[in-house]
Amino acid sequence: MNMPVAHGVTRGEFVGIFSRYGKVSHAVILATIDNASRRRGFIVMSTHSEARLALASLSRTEIKCVFFSVTRHPC
């Protein structure tokens, strides 16, 4: 899954948000070198059912003044 991530959200916070819905297998936040542009977060849950639950629960959720618009990779 990938989504926009607000400035100031740490990787630990990002993982914590998704850990409520299952085991996080991998998480990364990507940003430009100057960190001034948008940031994107990518997360992999351990099962498809956990990913679907997180997707349904978090899509359109506001975190630190940025709305998560969670999308699922087609695989």
QUIURNOR-V530278 format. One record per pair of residues at least 6 apart in sequence whose C-alpha atoms are under 7 Angstrom apart, sorted by the first residue. I is the first residue (numbers start at 1). GAP is how many residues later the second one is. D is the distance in Angstrom with one decimal. If there is no record, write none. Layout:
((I & GAP & D) (I & GAP & D))
This chain:
((1 & 41 & 5.7) (1 & 42 & 5.4) (1 & 43 & 6.5) (1 & 69 & 6.4) (1 & 70 & 5.4) (1 & 71 & 4.5) (1 & 72 & 5.8) (2 & 38 & 6.7) (2 & 39 & 5.4) (2 & 40 & 4.4) (2 & 41 & 6.4) (2 & 68 & 5.9) (2 & 69 & 5.6) (2 & 70 & 6.8) (3 & 37 & 5.6) (3 & 38 & 5.3) (3 & 39 & 6.7) (3 & 65 & 5.9) (3 & 66 & 5.6) (3 & 67 & 4.9) (3 & 68 & 6.6) (4 & 35 & 5.8) (4 & 36 & 4.5) (4 & 37 & 6.0) (4 & 64 & 6.1) (4 & 65 & 6.9) (5 & 34 & 5.3) (5 & 35 & 5.4) (5 & 36 & 5.8) (6 & 33 & 6.9) (6 & 58 & 6.2) (6 & 60 & 5.7) (11 & 17 & 6.8) (11 & 18 & 6.7) (15 & 9 & 6.8) (15 & 12 & 6.6) (18 & 6 & 6.9) (18 & 36 & 6.5) (21 & 29 & 5.9) (21 & 32 & 6.5) (21 & 33 & 5.6) (22 & 23 & 6.9) (22 & 28 & 5.4) (23 & 22 & 5.8) (23 & 23 & 5.5) (24 & 20 & 6.0) (24 & 21 & 4.5) (24 & 22 & 6.0) (25 & 19 & 5.4) (25 & 20 & 5.2) (25 & 21 & 5.4) (26 & 17 & 5.7) (26 & 18 & 5.0) (27 & 15 & 5.7) (27 & 16 & 4.4) (27 & 17 & 6.4) (28 & 13 & 5.8) (28 & 14 & 5.4) (28 & 15 & 6.6) (29 & 10 & 6.8) (29 & 11 & 5.7) (29 & 12 & 4.3) (29 & 13 & 6.4) (30 & 9 & 5.7) (30 & 10 & 5.3) (30 & 11 & 6.2) (31 & 7 & 6.6) (31 & 8 & 4.6) (31 & 9 & 6.6) (45 & 6 & 5.4) (55 & 15 & 6.1) (58 & 10 & 6.8) (59 & 9 & 5.7) (59 & 10 & 5.2) (59 & 11 & 5.0) (60 & 7 & 5.6) (60 & 8 & 5.2) (60 & 9 & 5.5) (61 & 6 & 5.4) (61 & 7 & 5.3) (62 & 6 & 6.1))
